[in-house]
Every structure is written in C-alpha cells, then in structure tokens.
Amino acid sequence: MNRETCKIKICGLSRPEDIEAANEIGPDYIGFVFAKSSRQVTYERAARLKEMLDGRIKAVGVFVNALPEEILALSEGIGGISPVIDMIQLHGDEDEDYIKRIKECTSKPIIKAVRVRSREDIIKAQALPCDYLLLDTFTKGQYGGSGQQFDWSMIPKVPKPYFLAGGICMDNIRKAADQGAFCIDVSSAVETNGKKDRTKMKAIVEVLRNGQRR
C-alpha cells in the first residue's frame, strides 16, 4: 500500500460537533469507542451520532474484551436495536476462537489490534481470522490510546491490510503513510483538551491527502 491509496480514520468521536466536522472533512472512517475510555460512548449516543454521519464515511466500533453478544447487538441490530457500526475493531485480548465466533454471526469486517512489542507479534497476528490488523503501540497496563509511536522499522511485509496507529500526528503522518498501511488511525493528535478539534482534524486529513497527490 502507498500514499495513493492510504486511507484515514479519526477515532474517538463522541459529540454532534465531531460528526459535523467529519462530514465536512470527509475521513474514510470514524471510530466510536465502546470500551472504558475518556472517549467512551453509549449505544444511545452512538445511534444518534450515526444518524448524523455522512453515509460515505464508515463507522468503526471499538471494543475491548466485550461480550460477543454486545458487539453483535451493535453491528447487527439484534433484539430490535438498530445497527450503529459498519466495522468491528477488537482492541483487547480477543483470540482466534473469539474472532471466529463473531465472524459466524456477522458479515461486517473485523479489525484486530496488535499491541506491538516485536516484529514477531505482527507476524503471528497474520494468522488470525480477521479482515484487517491494527498495529498500535504497546503500553503496559493500557489497551491503546497512549499517543505514543512504536518503532515502525519492526513492521515486516504484511500481506493482510492493516491500520497504523499510535502517536501519529502532523509531524509524522507522511512518514506513516509510507509504511505500507491500508489506513492511518489518529485520535489524540486531533484533540484540544481531550476533545476533537475541527481545525486539527481538517489539517491532518489535508496533509495526508495533499501528500498523496504529489
């Protein structure tokens, strides 16, 4: 993958003004965090935000060790609940059996996060039955959202398409796009005081896309 096709995801949207900004700026994906986090949203809030979201932008649900039934309720609309996500991101300790159980009940693409400590972590994850990997920084005691970059030189040639996360900002997004990722994933870099910042969101998307046009 190269800059000509590298996509962008803005994760952790939680307010109507975040969605309004996304609709204006047009990232490829946005993320709703359902795991415990400062960016966590409830189903009810996510449902309202999804109704506002431009249909060309895919909504990714981020989960950490959630019950499969909870994920499927949000992705499939089980039990009278309307679907609110287009893709599923597993960011915890979910294993092969867990992923297979989810895949048996949904056609929605599944992203499995890998907290990278070594090149072998990425190679091993290639065998998981997910549609995409997400390579993130390993931080002891955290499942993600550290805002720290890992050593990208550890990334091997990866046949499975992957999202690249962890400390990506204005200063390094062009370099991030050169790593071979299918999609760049940003969150804290486009925030001010813990809230999404429209100006920062717009700037980072423009830097990536302008770089791709060169």
Secondary structure by P-SEA (a helix, b strand, c coil): cccccbbbbbcccccaaaaaaaaaacccbbbbbcccccccccaaaaaaaaaaccccbbbbbbbccccaaaaaaaacccccccccccbbbbcccccaaaaaaaaaccccbbbbbbbcccaaaaaaaccccccbbbbbbbbcccccccccccccccccccccbbbbbcccccccaaaaaaccccbbbbcccccccccccaaaaaaaaaaaaaaaac
